[in-house]
Amino acid sequence: MDIHKPKPWHSFREFLKEYVIIVVGVLTALAAEAGVEWLHWRHRAEASEGVLRRDLALVADFAAERVAVSRCMNDRLEVIRAAVLASGAEWDAALPGETDGVRYDRFVYDPPYRVWQTHAWENIAADGTLAHLDPERARNFALLYRRVEWTSATLARENEGMGELQVLASRPVPLGADGKLRLLQTIARLELTNNELTGVSRNILRQIQDAGDMPPLAETRALLAANAPNYMRCRFADEALKDRVATTFFTLGH
């Protein structure tokens, strides 16, 4: 095997020449590696933003649905409250199968229950891509997904309250003063939850709008009409969708 041996330097000039060649070669290799890594992360960041935009389009539809049906849900709770208050010691009333155009075929109270996903955001935050997004966009995404997480947890609690009211689907049911009080407390809690979810949904829509990712209103209307026709029968839905975005709400950069 032949081994190349460097030639002895005969002058400082030759040494400097060899040194410069080595240094330039190392720096070129490092710059090329950094360039490849930069391009890699740039591609990852652009792809991740595309995933988040698609994710938030669905979040925007869910939030718009809650805003659209909010008043009808409160009216339904008021119907249930009035019936409970008018009931004697035994529940034997028949609740109407429709309130404000929304039908209640199986459930006494039936607000929209959607799975507000955060997996895309969690993956981007975990794999290092978040550090390569525009800082303001990254902060906005972080605040937005915190609200989405809160919404998911609140929807789960709302679903529990909905189950507590389902006892009113049966007749006759003994109530008594304590039973009435518990039902009225559940109704009040559900009313508060509906209003909170509506407010947060409108704030989420404001953030999505300010980020430039808001789906057109006509597109949202068509999607909800096709996939949630019962809720879109709410007689206030169309007007509420026009006012779906919060106006008195601060977002980053606005």
C-alpha positions, 0 to 999 in steps of 0.5 A: 500500500502506498502512503502519501506523505506531505512534502516538506515545506521549504519556506514559510510561503509554502507552509502558508499556502498549504495552511490556507488550502486546508482552512478553506477546505474545512470552512467550505465543507462546514458551510456546505453542511450548514447550508444543507441543514438550513435547507432541510429545516426550511423545508421542514418549517414550510411543510409544518406550517402547511400542516398547521394551516390545514389543521387550523382550517378544521379548528376554525370550522369547529369554532364557527359551529359553536358560535352558530349554535350558541344561542339555540343551546342556551334557549334549549337549556332555558326550556329544560329549566322551565320544565324542571321548575314546573315539575312536581315531585315526579318528573313526567313532562315531555320536553319538545323534540325541537327548539329554535329549529334544532331537533333533539331526537335522542338527547335532552340536550345535545351541543356540538361535540368535536375532537379538537386535535392538537397532535400536529402542533405537539409533533412540531413542538417536539421534533425541533421544527418550532425553533425554525418557524417565524418567532411571531408565528410560533408564539401565535400558534402556541397561544392558539393551541393552548386555547384549543387544548382548553376547549377540548377539556371543557367539551369533555366536562360539558359532555358529562353535564349533558349526560346528567340531564339525560335522566329527563328522557325517562318518565316518570322519574322521582325528583324531590327538592334535592333532585331538582336542585342538582338538575338546576345546578347542572343546567346553570353550569352548562349555560356557563360552559356554552357561553365560555366555549362560544367566547373562546371560539370567537377568540380562536377565530380572531387569532386564525383570521389575524394569522391569515389562515381563516377559511372564507365564510361561504366555504364554512357555511357550505361545510357546516350545512353538509356535515352538521345540518341539524345544528345549522337549522338553528334559526340564529345560525346564519346571522351568528356566523356573520359575527363569528370573529371577536372584535374586542380581543388582542392578538400578537402584532395587532 
